[in-house]
Amino acid sequence: QVQLAESGGGLVQPGGSLRLSCAASGRIFGSNTMAWYRQAPGKQREFVARISSRGTSNYADSVKGRFTISRDNVKNTVSLQMNSLKPEDTAVYYCQHAQRDTIYWGQGTQVTVSS
């Protein structure tokens, strides 16, 4: 089992920045992928960004150039630096950890972009 704990959400004005973090604990294997998803009210959960244990990353088109995902394999953490935030980025952000065909989810952290 893997447990995930997110932190860093909050309220920010349009154009502002936030940094989300997620710490993984438990039985973690060296080869894994960590990702961020988000779910806005009334919408389905959607992919935001992903990074492999080797550091390969990819992003949703809607966040390219504004968000940066990074990870620390020693601490088993993943972060999402979010810049130039827009009201449409408002959502609950979920951390995901995937290893050996098993997916784990965090509880989510609220990000609200509003003036």
N, C-alpha and C positions, 0 to 999 in steps of 0.2 A: 504493500500500500504506500501511496505517496500523498502527503498533505501539502496543500498550497495556501499561503497566506499573503494576500495583497494588501498594499498600503499606498497612500499618496493621492487619493482622489480628493475632490473638493470643488469649490466654486471659483471660477476664474472669468475675467472679462474677455470678450472677443479680442483676439490678437495676443493674448497672454500665453503663458506656458505652465505646464504641469509635468511632474515626473512620477510615474507609477513604478512600484517595485513589487516583486513577487518572490517569496522565499519558499523553496521546496524542501521537504524533509521526509524521511522514511527510507524505503528501499529504492534507491536511485541507481540506475545502471548508467555506465559511461556513455552509451550511445542513446541519445534522446533528443527530442525537439521540444522547445518551449515556445509558446505563442500567446498572443493577446487577441481576444475577440471582444465584441461589444454588442449590447442590445439596447436599442432606444425604445421608448414606450410605444406599444402597438406594432412593433416591428420584430422581425426574426433576428436571432443572433447572427452577427456577421464577422467574418475574418478581418483582422486589422494588420497583424504582422506576425512573422514566424522566424525563429532562428534555430539552427541545428547546433549540436554540440561541437561541431567543427567551425561554427561561426558563419555559415551560409545563411543569409537572410532574404526574405521577400516581404513585400508590402501590398496592401490593397491600393488600388489606383487613387482612391479618395484621400489617402494620407501620405502618399509618396512626396518626398521633399519637405514634409513638415514633421513627421514622426521618425524617430530612430530607436530601433530595438537593440539591446545589448545584453550580454550575459556574463556571469562569473562562474566558471565551472568548478572552482574550488569551493565557493560559498553556496553553489546551487541556487543562484538568484538570476532573475531576468528583470530588466528594466525597460520602460518605454518613456522616452523623452518626447513630449508633445509640445510643439511650438506652433505659433500662428493659429491658435485654436479658433474654431468657428462654432456658432450656435448648433450647427448640425453634428458636431462631435459629441454633443450631450448624450450620455448613455451610461449604463452600468458596464464597466469594463471587467472582463473575466480573464484570469490567467489559466492557461492550459499547459499540461505536461503530458507528453506522449512517449511511451517506451514499450517495446515488445508488444505491440498491437493493443496496448491498454491506454486509455485516455483518462486523465484526471483533471478536475476543474476546481478552481478556487470559488469562494463565496461571492466574489465581485466587489467592486468599489465604484461608487458613484462619481461621475465627472459631469459637472454642469457648467456650461459656457453661456454666460448671460451678463448683460449690462444692468 
